[in-house]
Amino acid sequence: MASNLVAAFARRKRAAALFTPGASLVGCEIVVIDDSRDRELADAEEAIIVLRPGDDPGEFERRLVGLRPAWRRPPARYALNQLDARQVAHRVGLRRLRQQLGPRLMEPAIHFDATAPRFPPESQPAADVLALSRLLVPPRSSRDAR
């Protein structure tokens, strides 16, 4: 999902990059960390945790509390990835996550696509990721909103 999110920001003409240790991020306004290490997670301005329908957010919450004492930063928000609404277990998982996380579970969920991780730009998951990018970094202008 991280590379698709960077691509969505690029489609909106925003300077985004996938974090790589030692890489220069000069001129980059958005850095997406895919496989976070504790230091990056502790230093991040905001943490967006990507879950799948069966995941337990509690384990991520415990890790964040240890890394970000007293929540000196905003609480993590969550994005749901690979939701297949045809599966009962996924619908049940979505309801459970909505109850547990409330407004911290961002909408829309990223729908399942068999072509993942590189789905076509016209697919539903691509539209979902683009909508998520707008939620994370609001459009600067009406052109950026597309």
C-alpha positions in Angstrom: 0.0 0.0 0.0 2.9 2.4 0.7 4.1 2.6 -2.9 0.5 3.1 -4.1 0.0 5.9 -1.6 3.2 7.6 -2.8 1.9 7.2 -6.4 -1.5 8.8 -5.4 0.4 11.8 -3.9 2.5 12.1 -7.1 -0.7 12.0 -9.2 -1.8 15.0 -7.1 1.5 16.7 -7.8 2.7 16.5 -4.2 6.3 15.8 -3.4 6.1 12.4 -1.7 8.7 9.6 -1.2 8.9 6.2 0.2 11.3 6.3 3.2 14.7 4.5 2.7 17.3 4.8 5.4 20.1 7.2 4.3 18.1 8.6 1.4 17.9 12.3 0.9 14.4 13.7 1.5 15.2 17.3 0.6 12.2 18.9 -1.0 9.9 16.1 0.0 6.8 17.3 1.9 5.4 13.8 2.6 7.4 10.7 3.6 5.7 7.3 3.7 7.4 4.8 6.0 6.5 1.3 4.9 8.2 -1.0 7.4 8.7 1.3 10.3 11.4 0.9 12.9 10.9 2.2 16.4 12.9 5.4 15.9 11.0 6.5 12.8 7.7 5.7 14.5 8.6 7.6 17.6 9.7 10.7 15.5 6.9 10.7 13.0 4.6 13.7 13.1 1.7 11.4 12.6 1.3 7.6 12.6 -1.1 5.9 10.2 -1.3 2.2 10.9 -2.5 0.0 8.0 -4.7 -2.9 9.1 -6.4 -5.8 7.4 -9.9 -6.8 8.5 -8.8 -9.5 11.0 -6.0 -7.5 12.7 -6.1 -6.4 16.3 -5.2 -2.7 16.7 -4.4 -3.3 20.4 -0.9 -4.6 19.6 -0.1 -1.5 17.6 -1.5 0.8 20.3 0.7 -0.9 23.0 3.8 -0.4 20.8 3.0 3.2 20.1 2.3 4.0 23.8 5.8 2.7 24.6 7.4 4.7 21.8 5.4 8.0 22.2 5.1 8.5 25.9 2.0 10.3 27.1 1.0 10.7 23.5 3.0 13.8 22.9 1.9 13.4 19.3 -1.6 12.9 18.1 -3.0 9.3 18.5 -2.5 7.0 15.6 -5.1 6.8 12.9 -5.9 3.6 11.0 -6.5 2.7 7.4 -8.1 -0.6 6.5 -6.5 -2.4 3.5 -7.7 -5.2 1.3 -11.3 -5.2 2.4 -13.3 -7.8 0.5 -16.9 -7.0 1.3 -18.0 -10.3 -0.2 -16.5 -12.1 2.7 -18.5 -12.3 5.9 -15.3 -12.3 8.0 -14.2 -9.0 6.5 -17.6 -7.3 7.1 -17.5 -8.5 10.7 -13.9 -7.3 11.1 -14.8 -3.9 9.7 -17.7 -3.5 12.2 -15.4 -4.6 15.0 -12.7 -2.1 14.0 -15.3 0.7 13.6 -16.5 0.0 17.2 -12.9 -0.2 18.6 -11.4 2.8 16.8 -14.3 5.1 16.1 -13.3 8.1 14.0 -9.6 7.1 14.1 -10.5 4.5 11.4 -10.2 6.5 8.2 -12.7 6.1 5.4 -12.6 4.8 2.8 -11.3 1.3 3.3 -9.0 0.2 0.5 -10.8 -2.6 -1.3 -9.3 -5.9 -2.2 -8.0 -6.3 -5.8 -6.5 -9.5 -7.1 -3.9 -7.4 -9.0 -2.4 -5.9 -5.8 0.1 -4.6 -4.9 0.3 -2.8 -8.3 -3.4 -2.3 -9.3 -4.4 -0.3 -12.3 -5.0 3.5 -11.9 -8.7 3.1 -12.9 -9.4 0.4 -10.3 -11.5 0.8 -7.1 -8.4 0.3 -4.8 -6.6 3.1 -6.7 -9.6 5.4 -6.2 -9.7 4.4 -2.5 -5.9 5.2 -2.1 -6.4 8.6 -3.9 -9.3 9.5 -1.5 -7.1 8.5 1.5 -4.3 10.7 0.2 -6.7 13.6 0.1 -7.8 12.9 3.7 -4.2 12.7 4.9 -3.0 15.8 3.0 -6.0 18.0 2.0 -5.9 19.5 -1.5 -4.2 22.9 -2.0 -6.4 23.8 -4.9 -9.3 22.5 -6.9 -6.8 21.1 -9.4 -5.2 19.0 -6.6 -8.6 17.7 -5.5 -9.0 15.6 -8.7 
